[in-house]
Amino acid sequence: MSETVVTDIKPFSRVQMAQNAAADIPEGWYVNLGIGMPTAIADWVPAEREVIFHSENGVLGMGPAPEKDSIEPWLINAGKQYVTLRAGGSICHHADSFSMIRGGHLDLCVLGAFQVADNGDIANWATSENDTAPAVGGAMDLAAGAKRLWVLMDHTTKDGSPKLVTRCTYPLTAPACVRRVYTNLATIDVTERGFVVRAMAPGMTFENLQARTDAKLHIAA
């Protein structure tokens, strides 16, 4: 990766990344939001648009995060964050929740990731054999069971290493399943051609984005 220095790039904040993803979710979709950055997406879907958010611990119909003075301590998502229920929301058994996932009933899942390859491979549960995470957990079920998988993550690591790669070097969560990636620098589709750039952060150029990406990028038609 080249050492291109650019001072006028304005990366998307985490809120803006969540807003970008929320704006692209169609009316009526059933959507699982993974632990971490993706959970903020529920805060930015307009109340008048019906998107049914699912959490694998048994919540269907989640709304945005509650105000501090209206927290229901028994209502949490899979990341142990307090959530709200929209009208018509429901609670179900953990096994029933995973039946929804494994049965292919979710239109979309949005996960965080350590790496995404240009063929759609995702690595999001461990960075080495020495990690303390005991297993991949529900992410593997979600990646295999949802009709579509999007990823929300920073474009590079803290030391500037690319997270969009030609081949994942971390243990895979699932192969060839990611359809779109939202980063702090761009929105990128995963296609038969590889990574196709749909939008970029203010001030970012295609050349500078490529310099921060391991895999080859393509410009959308």
N, C-alpha and C positions, 0 to 999 in steps of 0.2 A: 504494500500500500504506500503510495507516495505521500510525502509530507507537505501537502498543500495547506497554506495558512490563509484563512479567510476571516475577516473581522466583522462583516456586515450581515452574516447569517443570523436569522432569528428563529431558532429551533422552536417547534411546537412544545408547549408545556404539557404536563401530564393531563391537565384538564382539557386542553385543546385536542390532544390525542384521543381522549375519550369522546369529546364532542364530534370529532371527525368520524369515528366509528359509529356513534349513535345516529348521526345524520344519514348513514348509508343502510340502516336496518329497515327493511320494508314493513309496511303495515301487516299485522297478523302473524308475524313469525314467532315461533317458540325458540327462546334463546337462553343458553347457559353461559354464565359469566364466570370465568376461572378466578382463582384466588389471586389477590394482588391488584395490579393496575386495572385489569378489565372490570372489576366491580364498580368502578366509577361511571361506567357507561350508563347504568340504570338512572343516574342522576340527570342525564341530559336528553333522554327521550321525552318529547313533549307529551303532556298528560292527555292530549286529544288523540294521540296516535296509539293504537293498540298493539303493543309488543309485550308478549308474555314471557317474563324472565323466570328461569328455573335455577334452583340450586340443588346439588346432588344430596344434600342432607335432608331433603324432603319438602322444599318450598316451591310452590308454583304460583306465579303472579306477584313477584316481588316488585315493590316500588322503589323510589329513591331512599337514600339514607334518612333516618329521622332527625328532627331537631333535638337538641340535647334535653329539652324539657318534655319530650314526648316519646322517650325510648320505652319499648316493650322488652324487658330483659329476657323473655323466653323466645323472642323472635330474632334469630340470627341466620346468617348464610354459612356456607361451608368453610369460610375463612374466619368464622367466629366474630363477624362484624354485625352490628345491629342493622336491621333492615325494616322496611314497612311492607304492608300488603296493599295492593291495589284492589279496587272493587272486583269481587269474584275470585280473589286469590284463595289458595287452599294449602293445607298441610297434609302430607302423606307419609307413609312408612318409608324408611330408607330403601328397602328392597323394591318397593313400587317405583320410587324415584329412579333407581338404576334400570328398572324395566323400561322406563321411558327412554333412557339413554341408549341402552343396548337394542331396543326395539326400533331404532331409527326414527323416533318421533320428534326429535329436535331439528329445527331448520338450521340452526347455527350454534356453534360454540366459539367463544373468544377466550384464548389462553394467553398467558405470558410465555416467554421462551428465553433460553440462553442462546440458541442458534436456530436458524431456519435455512435450509438448503434450497437451491434454485429448482429442485425437482419436487419441493413440497415436504421434504423430511423435516421433522421437528424434534428438538432436544430441549426438554424443559424441566427435568427432574433431578439431574445430577451433572456435576462438572468434572468429576474424577472418581476413581475407585475408592477414594478415601472419604467421600461425602458421607454425612451421617444419615441422610434420608434412607429409610429402610426399604422403600419400594417406590415404584412409579405412581401408585395410587390411582385415583379416578381419572386422571388425565388420559390414560391409555384408552379407557372405555369411551371417554368423550371424543377423542380423536378418531376412534374407529366407528362410533355410533352416530355422531351428528352428521347431518347431510352436508354441512359446510364447516370449515374451520378457518377462522381468522386469528391473527396474532397481534398483540399490542405489546411493544417493547421498545427500548432505546435502540438506536441504530448501531451503536458501538458500545464496547465495555468502557469502564472508567479510564482504562489506559489507552483507549482509542482503537482497540482491536475490533475488526468487523464481526458483526453477529449474523449478517446475511452472507452466506458462504456457498462455495461450490459443493462441499461435502462436510457434513457435521462431524466434528471430532469428539463431541460429547456423546454419552449413551443416548440412543434414540428413544423417544417416547412412542412415535409411530412414523411409518414411512409414507411419503407421497400423499399427504392429506391437507396441507395448508393451501388455501386459495387466495388469501390476501394478508398483507402485513402493514400495520400502521406503526410508524416509528416517529421519533421526534424530528426527523428530517424529511420524511416522505411517506406517501401511501403507494404501495407496490403490489401489483397482482402477480400471482404465481401461475404461469401459463405453460403450454407446451414449448414455448420459446425460452422459458426461464422467467427471470424477474422483469416485469414491465412496469415502468414508472407512470403512475396516474397523476400524482400531484407532488409538489415539493414545498418545503417551508420557505417563507419569505427570505429572499437573498441567496437561496441555494441555487447552484447551477448543476446541470447534468454532470459536467466534468468533475466538480467537487464531490458530488454524491457518489460517483463511481470510485473516486479516490478513497472513500470511506467504506467501500463494499468489496468483499472478496470475489464474489461471483460477477459475471458480466451482466450489465443492465441494458435494457432496451427501452426506447421511448415509445409511449402509447401513440397509436395512429391518431 
